[in-house]
């Protein structure tokens, strides 16, 4: 029991020390690149279904307040018994506006995108379905905490608006939640 307490004390002191060191140096500067990869659950409003996505993103800071970002969501399956879509992959590109204080980063953004969707024919009572590309619009709100020059923790929610326009019309309105560990690199320090 004493060993566990000692290990926990060392971990706590390490985390607090790392946090103090991280706050001495600004990580969020122009030229910062950040990347994330995580599993993202979602809730689709049209049929009250849940899906899971493999979510990846790459973001570059143009200024301390403005970044350009690209994000991809690969549909990894449904969390519901009967699903409306066989798949619903999506790609987004846009910008985020950041409210930064030291290494804390609250951000909002608007990102247009495209989805590659295919309706589940059996669950939608049609004979067959075809894949289609559909336009999307999304609003993003999130938070990053940059621990140091190597990694950060993130939390992000995205509201998506769009419509599947092939075979039958179905709403693509969905709420997605991502969280995890991301990696970053300051490119201005490299050159």
Protein Blocks (a to p, Z undefined) as FASTA:
>chain_A
ZZmmmmmmmmmmmmmmmmmmmmmpcfbdghiacddddddddddfklopaddddddddddd
fblmbccdddddddfbdfbfbdfbfbdcdddddddddddehjaccddddddddddddddf
klnopabdcddddddddddddddddfblmbccdddddddddddfehiacdfbdcdddedd
dddddfklmZZ
